[in-house]
Amino acid sequence: MGVFIRVEINSKSCAGINDCGQCIHVCPVGIFKDGAQFPRVDEANEDECTLCGLCLQACEPHAITIRKLYDE
């Protein structure tokens, strides 16, 4: 679990690995990994997120949420 950032995947909005999986390919720091049906977040790597937004642009709307824990 990240200390500064929490990345969440919404399985209701995510198209899944077979139909999309783009977050895995576009993330420059490897936060996402293959899961059974949906991508999953590599919690050990979660704080490496650079807030670049590439995953948000590549995926369906509301499929990924990035929470800045230091703002809460």
Phi and psi in radians as a Rosetta constraint file:
Dihedral C 1 N 2 CA 2 C 2 CIRCULARHARMONIC -1.254 0.35
Dihedral N 2 CA 2 C 2 N 3 CIRCULARHARMONIC 2.655 0.35
Dihedral C 2 N 3 CA 3 C 3 CIRCULARHARMONIC -1.591 0.35
Dihedral N 3 CA 3 C 3 N 4 CIRCULARHARMONIC -0.647 0.35
Dihedral C 3 N 4 CA 4 C 4 CIRCULARHARMONIC -1.832 0.35
Dihedral N 4 CA 4 C 4 N 5 CIRCULARHARMONIC -0.531 0.35
Dihedral C 4 N 5 CA 5 C 5 CIRCULARHARMONIC -2.286 0.35
Dihedral N 5 CA 5 C 5 N 6 CIRCULARHARMONIC 2.468 0.35
Dihedral C 5 N 6 CA 6 C 6 CIRCULARHARMONIC -2.185 0.35
Dihedral N 6 CA 6 C 6 N 7 CIRCULARHARMONIC 2.148 0.35
Dihedral C 6 N 7 CA 7 C 7 CIRCULARHARMONIC -1.845 0.35
Dihedral N 7 CA 7 C 7 N 8 CIRCULARHARMONIC 2.202 0.35
Dihedral C 7 N 8 CA 8 C 8 CIRCULARHARMONIC -2.125 0.35
Dihedral N 8 CA 8 C 8 N 9 CIRCULARHARMONIC 2.452 0.35
Dihedral C 8 N 9 CA 9 C 9 CIRCULARHARMONIC -1.917 0.35
Dihedral N 9 CA 9 C 9 N 10 CIRCULARHARMONIC 2.183 0.35
Dihedral C 9 N 10 CA 10 C 10 CIRCULARHARMONIC -1.625 0.35
Dihedral N 10 CA 10 C 10 N 11 CIRCULARHARMONIC 1.874 0.35
Dihedral C 10 N 11 CA 11 C 11 CIRCULARHARMONIC -1.167 0.35
Dihedral N 11 CA 11 C 11 N 12 CIRCULARHARMONIC -0.298 0.35
Dihedral C 11 N 12 CA 12 C 12 CIRCULARHARMONIC -1.369 0.35
Dihedral N 12 CA 12 C 12 N 13 CIRCULARHARMONIC -0.442 0.35
Dihedral C 12 N 13 CA 13 C 13 CIRCULARHARMONIC -1.812 0.35
Dihedral N 13 CA 13 C 13 N 14 CIRCULARHARMONIC -0.455 0.35
Dihedral C 13 N 14 CA 14 C 14 CIRCULARHARMONIC -1.220 0.35
Dihedral N 14 CA 14 C 14 N 15 CIRCULARHARMONIC 2.371 0.35
Dihedral C 14 N 15 CA 15 C 15 CIRCULARHARMONIC -1.349 0.35
Dihedral N 15 CA 15 C 15 N 16 CIRCULARHARMONIC -0.232 0.35
Dihedral C 15 N 16 CA 16 C 16 CIRCULARHARMONIC 1.616 0.35
Dihedral N 16 CA 16 C 16 N 17 CIRCULARHARMONIC 2.951 0.35
Dihedral C 16 N 17 CA 17 C 17 CIRCULARHARMONIC -1.192 0.35
Dihedral N 17 CA 17 C 17 N 18 CIRCULARHARMONIC -0.713 0.35
Dihedral C 17 N 18 CA 18 C 18 CIRCULARHARMONIC -1.176 0.35
Dihedral N 18 CA 18 C 18 N 19 CIRCULARHARMONIC -0.629 0.35
Dihedral C 18 N 19 CA 19 C 19 CIRCULARHARMONIC -1.644 0.35
Dihedral N 19 CA 19 C 19 N 20 CIRCULARHARMONIC -0.283 0.35
Dihedral C 19 N 20 CA 20 C 20 CIRCULARHARMONIC -2.515 0.35
Dihedral N 20 CA 20 C 20 N 21 CIRCULARHARMONIC -1.633 0.35
Dihedral C 20 N 21 CA 21 C 21 CIRCULARHARMONIC 1.237 0.35
Dihedral N 21 CA 21 C 21 N 22 CIRCULARHARMONIC 0.222 0.35
Dihedral C 21 N 22 CA 22 C 22 CIRCULARHARMONIC -1.126 0.35
Dihedral N 22 CA 22 C 22 N 23 CIRCULARHARMONIC -0.511 0.35
Dihedral C 22 N 23 CA 23 C 23 CIRCULARHARMONIC -1.035 0.35
Dihedral N 23 CA 23 C 23 N 24 CIRCULARHARMONIC -0.611 0.35
Dihedral C 23 N 24 CA 24 C 24 CIRCULARHARMONIC -1.127 0.35
Dihedral N 24 CA 24 C 24 N 25 CIRCULARHARMONIC -0.661 0.35
Dihedral C 24 N 25 CA 25 C 25 CIRCULARHARMONIC -1.461 0.35
Dihedral N 25 CA 25 C 25 N 26 CIRCULARHARMONIC -0.545 0.35
Dihedral C 25 N 26 CA 26 C 26 CIRCULARHARMONIC -1.590 0.35
Dihedral N 26 CA 26 C 26 N 27 CIRCULARHARMONIC -0.332 0.35
Dihedral C 26 N 27 CA 27 C 27 CIRCULARHARMONIC -1.192 0.35
Dihedral N 27 CA 27 C 27 N 28 CIRCULARHARMONIC 2.065 0.35
Dihedral C 27 N 28 CA 28 C 28 CIRCULARHARMONIC -1.271 0.35
Dihedral N 28 CA 28 C 28 N 29 CIRCULARHARMONIC -0.242 0.35
Dihedral C 28 N 29 CA 29 C 29 CIRCULARHARMONIC -2.046 0.35
Dihedral N 29 CA 29 C 29 N 30 CIRCULARHARMONIC 0.161 0.35
Dihedral C 29 N 30 CA 30 C 30 CIRCULARHARMONIC 1.172 0.35
Dihedral N 30 CA 30 C 30 N 31 CIRCULARHARMONIC 0.733 0.35
Dihedral C 30 N 31 CA 31 C 31 CIRCULARHARMONIC -1.294 0.35
Dihedral N 31 CA 31 C 31 N 32 CIRCULARHARMONIC -0.507 0.35
Dihedral C 31 N 32 CA 32 C 32 CIRCULARHARMONIC -1.743 0.35
Dihedral N 32 CA 32 C 32 N 33 CIRCULARHARMONIC 2.531 0.35
Dihedral C 32 N 33 CA 33 C 33 CIRCULARHARMONIC -2.307 0.35
Dihedral N 33 CA 33 C 33 N 34 CIRCULARHARMONIC 2.849 0.35
Dihedral C 33 N 34 CA 34 C 34 CIRCULARHARMONIC -1.144 0.35
Dihedral N 34 CA 34 C 34 N 35 CIRCULARHARMONIC 2.367 0.35
Dihedral C 34 N 35 CA 35 C 35 CIRCULARHARMONIC -2.044 0.35
Dihedral N 35 CA 35 C 35 N 36 CIRCULARHARMONIC -3.041 0.35
Dihedral C 35 N 36 CA 36 C 36 CIRCULARHARMONIC -1.111 0.35
Dihedral N 36 CA 36 C 36 N 37 CIRCULARHARMONIC -0.958 0.35
Dihedral C 36 N 37 CA 37 C 37 CIRCULARHARMONIC -2.051 0.35
Dihedral N 37 CA 37 C 37 N 38 CIRCULARHARMONIC -0.592 0.35
Dihedral C 37 N 38 CA 38 C 38 CIRCULARHARMONIC -2.139 0.35
Dihedral N 38 CA 38 C 38 N 39 CIRCULARHARMONIC 2.742 0.35
Dihedral C 38 N 39 CA 39 C 39 CIRCULARHARMONIC -1.069 0.35
Dihedral N 39 CA 39 C 39 N 40 CIRCULARHARMONIC 2.746 0.35
Dihedral C 39 N 40 CA 40 C 40 CIRCULARHARMONIC -2.266 0.35
Dihedral N 40 CA 40 C 40 N 41 CIRCULARHARMONIC 2.775 0.35
Dihedral C 40 N 41 CA 41 C 41 CIRCULARHARMONIC -1.594 0.35
Dihedral N 41 CA 41 C 41 N 42 CIRCULARHARMONIC 2.275 0.35
Dihedral C 41 N 42 CA 42 C 42 CIRCULARHARMONIC -1.386 0.35
Dihedral N 42 CA 42 C 42 N 43 CIRCULARHARMONIC 1.692 0.35
Dihedral C 42 N 43 CA 43 C 43 CIRCULARHARMONIC -1.051 0.35
Dihedral N 43 CA 43 C 43 N 44 CIRCULARHARMONIC -0.523 0.35
Dihedral C 43 N 44 CA 44 C 44 CIRCULARHARMONIC -1.182 0.35
Dihedral N 44 CA 44 C 44 N 45 CIRCULARHARMONIC -0.393 0.35
Dihedral C 44 N 45 CA 45 C 45 CIRCULARHARMONIC -1.888 0.35
Dihedral N 45 CA 45 C 45 N 46 CIRCULARHARMONIC 0.003 0.35
Dihedral C 45 N 46 CA 46 C 46 CIRCULARHARMONIC -1.008 0.35
Dihedral N 46 CA 46 C 46 N 47 CIRCULARHARMONIC -0.694 0.35
Dihedral C 46 N 47 CA 47 C 47 CIRCULARHARMONIC -1.274 0.35
Dihedral N 47 CA 47 C 47 N 48 CIRCULARHARMONIC -0.043 0.35
Dihedral C 47 N 48 CA 48 C 48 CIRCULARHARMONIC -1.397 0.35
Dihedral N 48 CA 48 C 48 N 49 CIRCULARHARMONIC -0.131 0.35
Dihedral C 48 N 49 CA 49 C 49 CIRCULARHARMONIC -0.942 0.35
Dihedral N 49 CA 49 C 49 N 50 CIRCULARHARMONIC 2.269 0.35
Dihedral C 49 N 50 CA 50 C 50 CIRCULARHARMONIC -1.722 0.35
Dihedral N 50 CA 50 C 50 N 51 CIRCULARHARMONIC 0.069 0.35
Dihedral C 50 N 51 CA 51 C 51 CIRCULARHARMONIC 1.039 0.35
Dihedral N 51 CA 51 C 51 N 52 CIRCULARHARMONIC 0.592 0.35
Dihedral C 51 N 52 CA 52 C 52 CIRCULARHARMONIC -1.263 0.35
Dihedral N 52 CA 52 C 52 N 53 CIRCULARHARMONIC -0.456 0.35
Dihedral C 52 N 53 CA 53 C 53 CIRCULARHARMONIC 1.448 0.35
Dihedral N 53 CA 53 C 53 N 54 CIRCULARHARMONIC 0.053 0.35
Dihedral C 53 N 54 CA 54 C 54 CIRCULARHARMONIC -1.067 0.35
Dihedral N 54 CA 54 C 54 N 55 CIRCULARHARMONIC -0.672 0.35
Dihedral C 54 N 55 CA 55 C 55 CIRCULARHARMONIC -1.161 0.35
Dihedral N 55 CA 55 C 55 N 56 CIRCULARHARMONIC -0.668 0.35
Dihedral C 55 N 56 CA 56 C 56 CIRCULARHARMONIC -1.141 0.35
Dihedral N 56 CA 56 C 56 N 57 CIRCULARHARMONIC -0.628 0.35
Dihedral C 56 N 57 CA 57 C 57 CIRCULARHARMONIC -1.300 0.35
Dihedral N 57 CA 57 C 57 N 58 CIRCULARHARMONIC -0.615 0.35
Dihedral C 57 N 58 CA 58 C 58 CIRCULARHARMONIC -1.400 0.35
Dihedral N 58 CA 58 C 58 N 59 CIRCULARHARMONIC -0.430 0.35
Dihedral C 58 N 59 CA 59 C 59 CIRCULARHARMONIC -1.775 0.35
Dihedral N 59 CA 59 C 59 N 60 CIRCULARHARMONIC 2.962 0.35
Dihedral C 59 N 60 CA 60 C 60 CIRCULARHARMONIC -1.036 0.35
Dihedral N 60 CA 60 C 60 N 61 CIRCULARHARMONIC 2.630 0.35
Dihedral C 60 N 61 CA 61 C 61 CIRCULARHARMONIC -0.993 0.35
Dihedral N 61 CA 61 C 61 N 62 CIRCULARHARMONIC 2.380 0.35
Dihedral C 61 N 62 CA 62 C 62 CIRCULARHARMONIC 1.196 0.35
Dihedral N 62 CA 62 C 62 N 63 CIRCULARHARMONIC 0.180 0.35
Dihedral C 62 N 63 CA 63 C 63 CIRCULARHARMONIC -1.295 0.35
Dihedral N 63 CA 63 C 63 N 64 CIRCULARHARMONIC -0.575 0.35
Dihedral C 63 N 64 CA 64 C 64 CIRCULARHARMONIC -2.215 0.35
Dihedral N 64 CA 64 C 64 N 65 CIRCULARHARMONIC 2.373 0.35
Dihedral C 64 N 65 CA 65 C 65 CIRCULARHARMONIC -2.147 0.35
Dihedral N 65 CA 65 C 65 N 66 CIRCULARHARMONIC 2.318 0.35
Dihedral C 65 N 66 CA 66 C 66 CIRCULARHARMONIC -1.969 0.35
Dihedral N 66 CA 66 C 66 N 67 CIRCULARHARMONIC 2.045 0.35
Dihedral C 66 N 67 CA 67 C 67 CIRCULARHARMONIC -1.838 0.35
Dihedral N 67 CA 67 C 67 N 68 CIRCULARHARMONIC 2.243 0.35
Dihedral C 67 N 68 CA 68 C 68 CIRCULARHARMONIC -1.549 0.35
Dihedral N 68 CA 68 C 68 N 69 CIRCULARHARMONIC 1.834 0.35
Dihedral C 68 N 69 CA 69 C 69 CIRCULARHARMONIC -1.173 0.35
Dihedral N 69 CA 69 C 69 N 70 CIRCULARHARMONIC -0.422 0.35
Dihedral C 69 N 70 CA 70 C 70 CIRCULARHARMONIC -1.327 0.35
Dihedral N 70 CA 70 C 70 N 71 CIRCULARHARMONIC -0.206 0.35
Dihedral C 70 N 71 CA 71 C 71 CIRCULARHARMONIC -1.602 0.35
Dihedral N 71 CA 71 C 71 N 72 CIRCULARHARMONIC -0.216 0.35
